[in-house]
Amino acid sequence: MIQTYGIFVLAAFAEVAGCFAFWAYVRLDKSPFWLIPGVVCLVLFAYLLTRADTELAGRAYAAYGGI
């Protein structure tokens, strides 16, 4: 269970970093090279969520989606 929480924490950081990279590219007129780490972080985010316990991941997805 503790491992699952660690995965969620890492996934959250990856999601925020990926979204920030895209935001910086669009809003701060950063180089298109900012999109590369953004894509890598968002892929890492998706991958990490596949590593979480299925029961806990389902609850997290429901809470995240506001359901």
N, CA, C and O of each residue as an XYZ file, in Angstrom:
268
protein
N       0.820     -1.193      0.000
C       0.000      0.000      0.000
C       0.868      1.262      0.000
O       0.559      2.227     -0.699
N       1.944      1.257      0.777
C       2.837      2.413      0.812
C       3.478      2.606     -0.562
O       3.676      3.738     -1.003
N       3.799      1.506     -1.234
C       4.374      1.605     -2.575
C       3.390      2.280     -3.523
O       3.798      3.072     -4.373
N       2.108      1.980     -3.391
C       1.090      2.587     -4.243
C       1.020      4.088     -4.018
O       0.902      4.856     -4.973
N       1.093      4.514     -2.759
C       1.080      5.950     -2.484
C       2.298      6.633     -3.085
O       2.194      7.747     -3.598
N       3.441      5.980     -3.025
C       4.644      6.519     -3.652
C       4.479      6.672     -5.148
O       4.922      7.658     -5.736
N       3.841      5.694     -5.756
C       3.588      5.763     -7.189
C       2.684      6.949     -7.502
O       2.918      7.673     -8.469
N       1.649      7.148     -6.681
C       0.746      8.282     -6.902
C       1.468      9.618     -6.752
O       1.199     10.556     -7.502
N       2.373      9.709     -5.797
C       3.132     10.949     -5.604
C       4.027     11.210     -6.812
O       4.073     12.331     -7.321
N       4.730     10.193     -7.267
C       5.577     10.354     -8.460
C       4.743     10.696     -9.685
O       5.133     11.542    -10.491
N       3.602     10.045     -9.825
C       2.718     10.330    -10.957
C       2.228     11.768    -10.912
O       2.133     12.423    -11.949
N       1.920     12.261     -9.730
C       1.462     13.647     -9.601
C       2.547     14.626    -10.028
O       2.274     15.592    -10.739
N       3.773     14.376     -9.594
C       4.875     15.245    -10.007
C       5.083     15.201    -11.523
O       5.311     16.234    -12.152
N       5.005     14.013    -12.098
C       5.180     13.880    -13.546
C       4.072     14.618    -14.298
O       4.329     15.258    -15.317
N       2.853     14.526    -13.798
C       1.739     15.214    -14.453
C       1.915     16.727    -14.390
O       1.737     17.419    -15.392
N       2.260     17.233    -13.227
C       2.437     18.674    -13.074
C       3.591     19.166    -13.946
O       3.478     20.200    -14.603
N       4.691     18.431    -13.954
C       5.837     18.830    -14.770
C       5.492     18.817    -16.258
O       5.869     19.730    -16.993
N       4.784     17.792    -16.698
C       4.397     17.712    -18.100
C       3.454     18.822    -18.500
O       3.618     19.431    -19.558
N       2.476     19.088    -17.671
C       1.525     20.165    -17.967
C       2.208     21.525    -17.921
O       1.899     22.402    -18.728
N       3.136     21.707    -16.980
C       3.859     22.973    -16.913
C       4.685     23.203    -18.167
O       4.752     24.326    -18.666
N       5.314     22.156    -18.680
C       6.129     22.310    -19.886
C       5.279     22.786    -21.060
O       5.699     23.665    -21.813
N       4.102     22.219    -21.220
C       3.211     22.662    -22.293
C       2.728     24.088    -22.044
O       2.664     24.897    -22.970
N       2.390     24.392    -20.800
C       1.931     25.730    -20.449
C       3.030     26.754    -20.725
O       2.763     27.819    -21.283
N       4.264     26.433    -20.334
C       5.385     27.353    -20.556
C       5.609     27.583    -22.051
O       5.900     28.703    -22.470
N       5.475     26.540    -22.843
C       5.636     26.686    -24.288
C       4.593     27.638    -24.863
O       4.918     28.510    -25.668
N       3.348     27.471    -24.451
C       2.260     28.272    -25.012
C       2.198     29.667    -24.402
O       2.098     30.655    -25.130
N       2.254     29.760    -23.091
C       2.025     31.039    -22.408
C       3.274     31.883    -22.227
O       3.192     33.111    -22.215
N       4.425     31.249    -22.087
C       5.658     31.994    -21.847
C       6.540     32.071    -23.083
O       7.673     32.547    -23.027
N       5.999     31.593    -24.202
C       6.740     31.606    -25.474
C       8.105     30.935    -25.370
O       9.098     31.421    -25.912
N       8.132     29.820    -24.667
C       9.376     29.049    -24.567
C       9.612     28.287    -25.863
O       8.720     28.169    -26.704
N      10.807     27.781    -26.007
C      11.203     27.022    -27.189
C      10.342     25.757    -27.338
O       9.894     25.184    -26.345
N      10.119     25.332    -28.589
C       9.398     24.069    -28.790
C      10.097     22.871    -28.142
O       9.477     21.827    -27.943
N      11.361     23.014    -27.820
C      12.084     21.931    -27.147
C      11.522     21.654    -25.760
O      11.783     20.592    -25.195
N      10.760     22.583    -25.200
C      10.089     22.357    -23.918
C       9.039     21.265    -24.043
O       8.659     20.652    -23.045
N       8.570     21.018    -25.250
C       7.541     19.998    -25.447
C       8.096     18.583    -25.272
O       7.354     17.664    -24.926
N       9.376     18.410    -25.506
C       9.980     17.076    -25.381
C       9.901     16.564    -23.945
O       9.374     15.475    -23.720
N      10.413     17.320    -22.963
C      10.265     16.820    -21.590
C       8.802     16.787    -21.146
O       8.424     15.981    -20.296
N       7.985     17.666    -21.724
C       6.561     17.639    -21.402
C       5.918     16.334    -21.801
O       5.157     15.747    -21.032
N       6.221     15.877    -23.000
C       5.672     14.604    -23.478
C       6.232     13.447    -22.648
O       5.494     12.535    -22.276
N       7.519     13.484    -22.363
C       8.141     12.423    -21.566
C       7.488     12.339    -20.187
O       7.193     11.248    -19.701
N       7.268     13.484    -19.566
C       6.644     13.489    -18.235
C       5.217     12.968    -18.275
O       4.805     12.234    -17.376
N       4.454     13.334    -19.302
C       3.073     12.866    -19.372
C       2.998     11.373    -19.693
O       2.087     10.687    -19.230
N       3.940     10.871    -20.475
C       4.004      9.429    -20.716
C       4.387      8.714    -19.418
O       3.820      7.672    -19.089
N       5.345      9.274    -18.690
C       5.732      8.703    -17.404
C       4.550      8.700    -16.437
O       4.347      7.728    -15.710
N       3.782      9.767    -16.425
C       2.581      9.857    -15.594
C       1.623      8.709    -15.905
O       1.152      8.022    -14.999
N       1.342      8.510    -17.183
C       0.420      7.435    -17.577
C       0.991      6.070    -17.210
O       0.265      5.207    -16.718
N       2.273      5.872    -17.443
C       2.912      4.593    -17.118
C       2.850      4.319    -15.614
O       2.508      3.213    -15.193
N       3.179      5.321    -14.815
C       3.174      5.121    -13.361
C       1.798      4.728    -12.857
O       1.683      3.912    -11.942
N       0.761      5.293    -13.437
C      -0.583      4.931    -12.992
C      -0.921      3.479    -13.327
O      -1.752      2.867    -12.657
N      -0.288      2.930    -14.351
C      -0.531      1.511    -14.650
C       0.163      0.610    -13.628
O      -0.177     -0.568    -13.515
N       1.117      1.142    -12.893
C       1.849      0.363    -11.902
C       1.146      0.345    -10.546
O       1.512     -0.443     -9.674
N       0.146      1.200    -10.356
C      -0.560      1.287     -9.076
C      -1.538      0.125     -8.936
O      -1.992     -0.449     -9.925
N      -1.849     -0.207     -7.693
C      -2.833     -1.235     -7.395
C      -4.155     -0.868     -8.064
O      -4.608      0.272     -7.959
N      -4.771     -1.819     -8.744
C      -5.966     -1.556     -9.541
C      -7.109     -0.998     -8.698
O      -7.783     -0.060     -9.124
N      -7.336     -1.549     -7.528
C      -8.439     -1.084     -6.693
C      -8.240      0.376     -6.286
O      -9.173      1.176     -6.361
N      -7.049      0.716     -5.865
C      -6.771      2.085     -5.455
C      -6.754      3.028     -6.655
O      -7.183      4.176     -6.544
N      -6.269      2.563     -7.784
C      -6.223      3.408     -8.978
C      -7.640      3.767     -9.426
O      -7.890      4.904     -9.828
N      -8.560      2.818     -9.360
C      -9.935      3.100     -9.748
C     -10.550      4.178     -8.889
O     -11.247      5.057     -9.397
N     -10.302      4.125     -7.595
C     -10.815      5.165     -6.696
C     -10.176      6.516     -6.999
O     -10.844      7.550     -6.979
N      -8.877      6.497     -7.279
C      -8.191      7.749     -7.593
C      -8.719      8.352     -8.891
O      -8.914      9.565     -8.977
N      -8.950      7.522     -9.891
C      -9.494      8.030    -11.146
C     -10.872      8.635    -10.928
O     -11.188      9.679    -11.498
N     -11.691      7.991    -10.113
C     -13.034      8.502     -9.847
C     -12.953      9.848     -9.111
O     -13.676     10.784     -9.452
N     -12.092      9.941     -8.124
C     -11.942     11.203     -7.392
C     -11.365     12.275     -8.302
O     -11.786     13.431     -8.254
N     -10.419     11.898     -9.116
C      -9.768     12.850    -10.015
C     -10.766     13.379    -11.049
O     -10.708     14.549    -11.428
N     -11.660     12.535    -11.493
C     -12.669     12.942    -12.463
C     -13.866     13.620    -11.842
O     -14.759     14.070    -12.560
N     -13.906     13.706    -10.527
C     -15.000     14.379     -9.849
C     -16.273     13.562     -9.765
O     -17.358     14.112     -9.575
N     -16.145     12.249     -9.905
C     -17.323     11.395     -9.872
C     -17.560     10.905     -8.462
O     -18.513     10.165     -8.217
